[in-house]
Amino acid sequence: MKAAILKSINGPLCIDEVEVPEAGIGEVVVQLKAASLNHRDVWIQKGLYPKITTPVIPGSDGAGVVSALGENVDKAWLGKEVIINPSQNWGSNPDFYSDAHTILGLPENGTFAEYVKVEARYLAEKPSHLTFEQAATLPLGGLTAWRALMTRGRFTPNDKVLVTGTGGGVALLAVQFAVVAGAEVWVTSGSDDKISRAIELGAKGGVNYKIPTWYRDLLVKAKGPKIGYFNIIIDSAGGPGFARLTDIAAPGARICFYGGGTGNITDIVPAKVFFKQLNILGTTMGTEEEFSDMISFVERHTIEPVIAETFPLAEAEAALRYLDSGQQFGKVVLKIE
């Protein structure tokens, strides 16, 4: 089979022929039709992720057709169109993953290939309204957004939600989930065009965070009181700007972040946190139950994830560079034929 392989840290993805994996006990082989990229893949390539071993086939997100079954796997899976849950061996504690937890694509070979081997327990049937390319955008980003919003954020339809950095895959899915669930949703972005496109997805409005007074402008636009406005804030940036989120958070709000793209969080005034009874929460990935709930929600509401650009598997390295450039609005997808 063809696969995009990372042979060394800081090296390019190379397309090579490798053996098709064989399903062991409790496992299946999926013939992949599409895979999508995450910033995790870029960080692994750059050596910015723990416990990197090479060579490895990256890729956490994939959708395809079950082509082979190992022992003790229900024969009904054979030929099914499926999505793969990349969050594996979470463990029994829903609040925190176990020591055995891994994410598909490192250390185990991932989805930037024509076939991948996984345990059958990590399969979900592909929602029928989605193409393989759309389905492949959901696993890591959808699970991350779902846990941040629904579990850690304790979402209710009466919440007013802010999603920062709209344009990235997780952020856009968080916007779509919150809108469909009935919330009033606002966004920030460094691009006015991306804000306009988020409004087309159902967001009420947004501001450009490159404007120094963005946080005050947002409160004026959203008609929030001086003490704050947003009940749930979903953030992926961290950095010095994170402190401003405490200014625009409503009393008792949940500020949930899943990334630190702009660096360490600084300059938070403790009194703003404790007098407003704010909850600052970190999150990453999610449980098998959360993955199942997220897929069911997407199917029930016929949500269609946003695809920024599609590349063939042979151009996986170009796809990574495009993702790393930050131009995208939505997910970057590999089509596998």
LOVO-380595 format. One record per residue (C-alpha): x, y, z; residue in one letter. Coordinates in nm, 2 decimals. Layout:
! residues N
+--------+--------+--------+------+
|      u |      v |      w | rest |
+--------+--------+--------+------+
|      X |      Y |      Z |    A |
...
+--------+--------+--------+------+
//
This chain:
! residues 337
+--------+--------+--------+------+
|      u |      v |      w | rest |
+--------+--------+--------+------+
|   0.00 |   0.00 |   0.00 |    M |
|   0.10 |   0.36 |  -0.04 |    K |
|   0.16 |   0.57 |   0.28 |    A |
|   0.30 |   0.91 |   0.37 |    A |
|   0.58 |   0.84 |   0.61 |    I |
|   0.77 |   1.06 |   0.85 |    L |
|   1.12 |   0.91 |   0.84 |    K |
|   1.30 |   1.17 |   1.06 |    S |
|   1.21 |   1.47 |   1.27 |    I |
|   1.20 |   1.79 |   1.06 |    N |
|   1.20 |   1.58 |   0.75 |    G |
|   0.93 |   1.59 |   0.48 |    P |
|   0.66 |   1.33 |   0.45 |    L |
|   0.77 |   1.07 |   0.19 |    C |
|   0.54 |   0.86 |  -0.01 |    I |
|   0.65 |   0.49 |   0.00 |    D |
|   0.51 |   0.14 |  -0.05 |    E |
|   0.47 |  -0.05 |   0.27 |    V |
|   0.30 |  -0.38 |   0.37 |    E |
|  -0.08 |  -0.37 |   0.43 |    V |
|  -0.14 |  -0.42 |   0.80 |    P |
|  -0.30 |  -0.75 |   0.92 |    E |
|  -0.58 |  -0.75 |   1.18 |    A |
|  -0.51 |  -0.92 |   1.50 |    G |
|  -0.75 |  -1.04 |   1.77 |    I |
|  -1.02 |  -0.78 |   1.82 |    G |
|  -0.89 |  -0.57 |   1.53 |    E |
|  -1.00 |  -0.46 |   1.19 |    V |
|  -0.83 |  -0.32 |   0.88 |    V |
|  -0.99 |  -0.01 |   0.73 |    V |
|  -0.94 |   0.08 |   0.37 |    Q |
|  -0.92 |   0.45 |   0.40 |    L |
|  -1.10 |   0.68 |   0.16 |    K |
|  -1.00 |   1.01 |   0.33 |    A |
|  -0.79 |   1.14 |   0.62 |    A |
|  -0.77 |   1.49 |   0.76 |    S |
|  -0.48 |   1.68 |   0.91 |    L |
|  -0.44 |   1.83 |   1.26 |    N |
|  -0.18 |   2.06 |   1.40 |    H |
|  -0.06 |   1.76 |   1.60 |    R |
|   0.08 |   1.62 |   1.28 |    D |
|   0.28 |   1.94 |   1.22 |    V |
|   0.41 |   1.94 |   1.58 |    W |
|   0.52 |   1.57 |   1.54 |    I |
|   0.70 |   1.66 |   1.22 |    Q |
|   0.88 |   1.95 |   1.39 |    K |
|   0.98 |   1.74 |   1.70 |    G |
|   0.75 |   1.94 |   1.93 |    L |
|   0.56 |   1.64 |   2.07 |    Y |
|   0.66 |   1.40 |   2.34 |    P |
|   0.79 |   1.05 |   2.28 |    K |
|   0.83 |   1.07 |   1.90 |    I |
|   0.96 |   0.76 |   1.73 |    T |
|   1.03 |   0.74 |   1.36 |    T |
|   0.96 |   0.61 |   1.10 |    P |
|   0.59 |   0.65 |   1.15 |    V |
|   0.28 |   0.71 |   0.94 |    I |
|   0.11 |   1.01 |   1.09 |    P |
|  -0.26 |   1.09 |   1.08 |    G |
|  -0.52 |   1.07 |   1.36 |    S |
|  -0.83 |   1.12 |   1.15 |    D |
|  -0.97 |   0.88 |   0.89 |    G |
|  -1.29 |   0.74 |   0.73 |    A |
|  -1.32 |   0.44 |   0.50 |    G |
|  -1.45 |   0.09 |   0.46 |    V |
|  -1.37 |  -0.21 |   0.68 |    V |
|  -1.18 |  -0.45 |   0.45 |    S |
|  -1.06 |  -0.72 |   0.69 |    A |
|  -1.15 |  -0.86 |   1.03 |    L |
|  -0.94 |  -1.02 |   1.30 |    G |
|  -1.06 |  -1.29 |   1.54 |    E |
|  -1.34 |  -1.21 |   1.78 |    N |
|  -1.48 |  -0.92 |   1.57 |    V |
|  -1.84 |  -0.91 |   1.48 |    D |
|  -1.87 |  -1.00 |   1.11 |    K |
|  -2.13 |  -0.72 |   1.06 |    A |
|  -1.84 |  -0.48 |   1.05 |    W |
|  -1.71 |  -0.62 |   0.72 |    L |
|  -1.78 |  -0.37 |   0.44 |    G |
|  -1.92 |  -0.10 |   0.67 |    K |
|  -1.84 |   0.26 |   0.60 |    E |
|  -1.68 |   0.39 |   0.92 |    V |
|  -1.51 |   0.67 |   1.11 |    I |
|  -1.22 |   0.59 |   1.34 |    I |
|  -1.20 |   0.72 |   1.70 |    N |
|  -0.83 |   0.83 |   1.75 |    P |
|  -0.86 |   0.86 |   2.13 |    S |
|  -0.76 |   0.51 |   2.24 |    Q |
|  -0.72 |   0.35 |   2.58 |    N |
|  -0.88 |   0.64 |   2.77 |    W |
|  -0.95 |   0.43 |   3.07 |    G |
|  -1.22 |   0.42 |   3.34 |    S |
|  -1.19 |   0.77 |   3.48 |    N |
|  -1.40 |   1.01 |   3.26 |    P |
|  -1.22 |   1.31 |   3.41 |    D |
|  -0.87 |   1.21 |   3.30 |    F |
|  -0.71 |   0.97 |   3.06 |    Y |
|  -0.51 |   0.66 |   3.18 |    S |
|  -0.14 |   0.61 |   3.15 |    D |
|  -0.21 |   0.38 |   2.85 |    A |
|  -0.39 |   0.65 |   2.65 |    H |
|  -0.27 |   0.70 |   2.30 |    T |
|  -0.38 |   0.90 |   2.00 |    I |
|  -0.38 |   0.73 |   1.66 |    L |
|  -0.08 |   0.84 |   1.44 |    G |
|   0.19 |   0.81 |   1.71 |    L |
|   0.31 |   0.57 |   1.84 |    P |
|   0.09 |   0.35 |   1.62 |    E |
|   0.08 |   0.41 |   1.25 |    N |
|  -0.20 |   0.64 |   1.15 |    G |
|  -0.43 |   0.74 |   0.86 |    T |
|  -0.20 |   0.90 |   0.60 |    F |
|  -0.21 |   0.57 |   0.41 |    A |
|  -0.44 |   0.35 |   0.20 |    E |
|  -0.50 |   0.11 |   0.50 |    Y |
|  -0.49 |   0.13 |   0.88 |    V |
|  -0.53 |  -0.12 |   1.15 |    K |
|  -0.73 |  -0.04 |   1.47 |    V |
|  -0.93 |  -0.22 |   1.74 |    E |
|  -1.29 |  -0.27 |   1.64 |    A |
|  -1.41 |  -0.09 |   1.95 |    R |
|  -1.28 |   0.24 |   1.80 |    Y |
|  -1.51 |   0.23 |   1.50 |    L |
|  -1.83 |   0.42 |   1.45 |    A |
|  -2.06 |   0.40 |   1.15 |    E |
|  -2.02 |   0.69 |   0.91 |    K |
|  -2.33 |   0.92 |   0.92 |    P |
|  -2.50 |   0.86 |   0.59 |    S |
|  -2.53 |   1.23 |   0.50 |    H |
|  -2.15 |   1.28 |   0.50 |    L |
|  -1.90 |   1.22 |   0.23 |    T |
|  -1.59 |   1.03 |   0.33 |    F |
|  -1.40 |   1.36 |   0.31 |    E |
|  -1.64 |   1.53 |   0.55 |    Q |
|  -1.65 |   1.23 |   0.78 |    A |
|  -1.27 |   1.23 |   0.80 |    A |
|  -1.27 |   1.58 |   0.94 |    T |
|  -1.46 |   1.48 |   1.26 |    L |
|  -1.26 |   1.25 |   1.48 |    P |
|  -1.00 |   1.45 |   1.66 |    L |
|  -1.14 |   1.80 |   1.61 |    G |
|  -1.50 |   1.70 |   1.67 |    G |
|  -1.41 |   1.51 |   1.99 |    L |
|  -1.20 |   1.79 |   2.12 |    T |
|  -1.47 |   2.05 |   2.05 |    A |
|  -1.74 |   1.83 |   2.20 |    W |
|  -1.56 |   1.77 |   2.53 |    R |
|  -1.46 |   2.14 |   2.56 |    A |
|  -1.82 |   2.26 |   2.50 |    L |
|  -2.05 |   1.99 |   2.63 |    M |
|  -1.85 |   1.82 |   2.91 |    T |
|  -1.60 |   2.06 |   3.04 |    R |
|  -1.80 |   2.37 |   2.95 |    G |
|  -2.13 |   2.22 |   3.09 |    R |
|  -2.32 |   2.36 |   2.79 |    F |
|  -2.69 |   2.47 |   2.82 |    T |
|  -2.89 |   2.62 |   2.54 |    P |
|  -2.92 |   2.94 |   2.74 |    N |
|  -2.55 |   3.00 |   2.74 |    D |
|  -2.38 |   3.28 |   2.54 |    K |
|  -2.07 |   3.12 |   2.38 |    V |
|  -1.75 |   3.28 |   2.25 |    L |
|  -1.52 |   3.07 |   2.03 |    V |
|  -1.18 |   3.23 |   1.97 |    T |
|  -0.96 |   3.18 |   1.67 |    G |
|  -1.24 |   3.08 |   1.43 |    T |
|  -1.11 |   2.93 |   1.11 |    G |
|  -0.93 |   2.63 |   1.27 |    G |
|  -1.11 |   2.29 |   1.25 |    G |
|  -1.18 |   2.25 |   1.63 |    V |
|  -1.30 |   2.61 |   1.66 |    A |
|  -1.54 |   2.58 |   1.37 |    L |
|  -1.68 |   2.26 |   1.49 |    L |
|  -1.74 |   2.42 |   1.84 |    A |
|  -1.92 |   2.70 |   1.66 |    V |
|  -2.14 |   2.46 |   1.46 |    Q |
|  -2.22 |   2.24 |   1.77 |    F |
|  -2.31 |   2.54 |   1.98 |    A |
|  -2.53 |   2.71 |   1.71 |    V |
|  -2.72 |   2.39 |   1.64 |    V |
|  -2.77 |   2.33 |   2.01 |    A |
|  -2.94 |   2.66 |   2.04 |    G |
|  -2.68 |   2.90 |   2.19 |    A |
|  -2.60 |   3.26 |   2.09 |    E |
|  -2.24 |   3.23 |   1.95 |    V |
|  -1.98 |   3.49 |   1.89 |    W |
|  -1.63 |   3.45 |   1.75 |    V |
|  -1.29 |   3.62 |   1.73 |    T |
|  -1.04 |   3.59 |   1.44 |    S |
|  -0.74 |   3.77 |   1.30 |    G |
|  -0.93 |   3.78 |   0.97 |    S |
|  -1.24 |   3.97 |   0.89 |    D |
|  -1.32 |   3.73 |   0.61 |    D |
|  -1.31 |   3.44 |   0.85 |    K |
|  -1.55 |   3.62 |   1.09 |    I |
|  -1.79 |   3.68 |   0.80 |    S |
|  -1.78 |   3.31 |   0.71 |    R |
|  -1.84 |   3.21 |   1.07 |    A |
|  -2.15 |   3.43 |   1.07 |    I |
|  -2.27 |   3.24 |   0.76 |    E |
|  -2.24 |   2.93 |   0.98 |    L |
|  -2.47 |   3.08 |   1.23 |    G |
|  -2.25 |   3.29 |   1.46 |    A |
|  -2.42 |   3.61 |   1.57 |    K |
|  -2.11 |   3.82 |   1.51 |    G |
|  -1.74 |   3.87 |   1.60 |    G |
|  -1.44 |   4.09 |   1.63 |    V |
|  -1.08 |   4.09 |   1.50 |    N |
|  -0.84 |   4.02 |   1.78 |    Y |
|  -0.57 |   4.22 |   1.61 |    K |
|  -0.75 |   4.54 |   1.72 |    I |
|  -0.61 |   4.64 |   2.06 |    P |
|  -0.96 |   4.71 |   2.20 |    T |
|  -1.11 |   4.39 |   2.07 |    W |
|  -1.24 |   4.27 |   2.40 |    Y |
|  -1.42 |   4.60 |   2.48 |    R |
|  -1.55 |   4.61 |   2.12 |    D |
|  -1.69 |   4.26 |   2.16 |    L |
|  -1.88 |   4.35 |   2.47 |    L |
|  -2.03 |   4.66 |   2.30 |    V |
|  -2.13 |   4.45 |   2.00 |    K |
|  -2.27 |   4.17 |   2.21 |    A |
|  -2.44 |   4.43 |   2.44 |    K |
|  -2.28 |   4.27 |   2.75 |    G |
|  -2.28 |   4.43 |   3.09 |    P |
|  -1.95 |   4.57 |   3.24 |    K |
|  -1.91 |   4.27 |   3.46 |    I |
|  -1.89 |   4.04 |   3.16 |    G |
|  -2.10 |   3.85 |   2.92 |    Y |
|  -2.00 |   3.51 |   2.80 |    F |
|  -2.10 |   3.20 |   2.99 |    N |
|  -1.87 |   2.96 |   2.79 |    I |
|  -1.55 |   3.07 |   2.62 |    I |
|  -1.36 |   2.81 |   2.41 |    I |
|  -1.00 |   2.91 |   2.34 |    D |
|  -0.70 |   2.75 |   2.16 |    S |
|  -0.45 |   3.03 |   2.18 |    A |
|  -0.35 |   3.09 |   2.55 |    G |
|  -0.08 |   3.35 |   2.56 |    G |
|  -0.10 |   3.71 |   2.70 |    P |
|  -0.44 |   3.76 |   2.54 |    G |
|  -0.60 |   3.49 |   2.76 |    F |
|  -0.62 |   3.74 |   3.05 |    A |
|  -0.87 |   3.94 |   2.85 |    R |
|  -1.11 |   3.65 |   2.85 |    L |
|  -1.16 |   3.69 |   3.22 |    T |
|  -1.28 |   4.05 |   3.15 |    D |
|  -1.55 |   3.94 |   2.91 |    I |
|  -1.66 |   3.63 |   3.10 |    A |
|  -1.99 |   3.63 |   3.29 |    A |
|  -2.00 |   3.55 |   3.66 |    P |
|  -1.96 |   3.18 |   3.70 |    G |
|  -1.84 |   3.13 |   3.34 |    A |
|  -1.64 |   2.84 |   3.21 |    R |
|  -1.33 |   2.93 |   3.01 |    I |
|  -1.21 |   2.61 |   2.85 |    C |
|  -0.89 |   2.59 |   2.64 |    F |
|  -0.74 |   2.31 |   2.44 |    Y |
|  -0.42 |   2.46 |   2.30 |    G |
|  -0.15 |   2.72 |   2.36 |    G |
|  -0.06 |   2.85 |   2.01 |    G |
|   0.04 |   3.19 |   2.13 |    T |
|   0.25 |   3.08 |   2.43 |    G |
|   0.21 |   3.08 |   2.81 |    N |
|  -0.08 |   3.24 |   2.99 |    I |
|   0.03 |   3.56 |   3.17 |    T |
|  -0.11 |   3.86 |   3.35 |    D |
|  -0.43 |   3.71 |   3.49 |    I |
|  -0.56 |   3.92 |   3.78 |    V |
|  -0.66 |   3.67 |   4.05 |    P |
|  -0.93 |   3.89 |   4.19 |    A |
|  -1.11 |   3.89 |   3.86 |    K |
|  -1.12 |   3.51 |   3.87 |    V |
|  -1.23 |   3.46 |   4.23 |    F |
|  -1.47 |   3.75 |   4.26 |    F |
|  -1.65 |   3.64 |   3.94 |    K |
|  -1.63 |   3.27 |   4.05 |    Q |
|  -1.47 |   3.18 |   3.71 |    L |
|  -1.38 |   2.82 |   3.61 |    N |
|  -1.06 |   2.80 |   3.40 |    I |
|  -1.05 |   2.45 |   3.25 |    L |
|  -0.80 |   2.26 |   3.03 |    G |
|  -0.91 |   1.98 |   2.80 |    T |
|  -0.78 |   1.74 |   2.54 |    T |
|  -0.93 |   1.46 |   2.34 |    M |
|  -1.21 |   1.27 |   2.51 |    G |
|  -1.37 |   0.94 |   2.61 |    T |
|  -1.53 |   0.67 |   2.40 |    E |
|  -1.88 |   0.78 |   2.52 |    E |
|  -1.81 |   1.14 |   2.42 |    E |
|  -1.70 |   1.03 |   2.08 |    F |
|  -2.02 |   0.83 |   2.03 |    S |
|  -2.23 |   1.12 |   2.16 |    D |
|  -2.05 |   1.36 |   1.92 |    M |
|  -2.11 |   1.14 |   1.61 |    I |
|  -2.48 |   1.09 |   1.71 |    S |
|  -2.52 |   1.46 |   1.74 |    F |
|  -2.37 |   1.53 |   1.40 |    V |
|  -2.59 |   1.26 |   1.25 |    E |
|  -2.91 |   1.38 |   1.42 |    R |
|  -2.86 |   1.74 |   1.32 |    H |
|  -2.71 |   1.66 |   0.98 |    T |
|  -2.41 |   1.88 |   1.05 |    I |
|  -2.16 |   1.92 |   0.76 |    E |
|  -1.81 |   2.00 |   0.87 |    P |
|  -1.62 |   2.27 |   0.68 |    V |
|  -1.34 |   2.16 |   0.44 |    I |
|  -1.08 |   2.42 |   0.36 |    A |
|  -0.88 |   2.23 |   0.10 |    E |
|  -0.84 |   1.87 |  -0.03 |    T |
|  -0.51 |   1.72 |  -0.14 |    F |
|  -0.43 |   1.38 |  -0.28 |    P |
|  -0.23 |   1.14 |  -0.06 |    L |
|   0.07 |   1.19 |  -0.28 |    A |
|   0.07 |   1.56 |  -0.18 |    E |
|   0.06 |   1.50 |   0.20 |    A |
|   0.37 |   1.71 |   0.26 |    E |
|   0.21 |   2.01 |   0.07 |    A |
|  -0.10 |   1.96 |   0.27 |    A |
|   0.10 |   1.99 |   0.60 |    L |
|   0.27 |   2.31 |   0.48 |    R |
|  -0.07 |   2.46 |   0.39 |    Y |
|  -0.21 |   2.37 |   0.73 |    L |
|   0.10 |   2.52 |   0.90 |    D |
|   0.06 |   2.84 |   0.71 |    S |
|  -0.26 |   2.92 |   0.89 |    G |
|  -0.45 |   3.02 |   0.57 |    Q |
|  -0.73 |   2.76 |   0.61 |    Q |
|  -1.09 |   2.81 |   0.71 |    F |
|  -1.19 |   2.46 |   0.81 |    G |
|  -1.02 |   2.12 |   0.79 |    K |
|  -0.74 |   2.02 |   0.54 |    V |
|  -0.82 |   1.67 |   0.39 |    V |
|  -0.63 |   1.40 |   0.21 |    L |
|  -0.83 |   1.21 |  -0.05 |    K |
|  -0.71 |   0.85 |  -0.07 |    I |
|  -0.79 |   0.66 |  -0.39 |    E |
+--------+--------+--------+------+
//
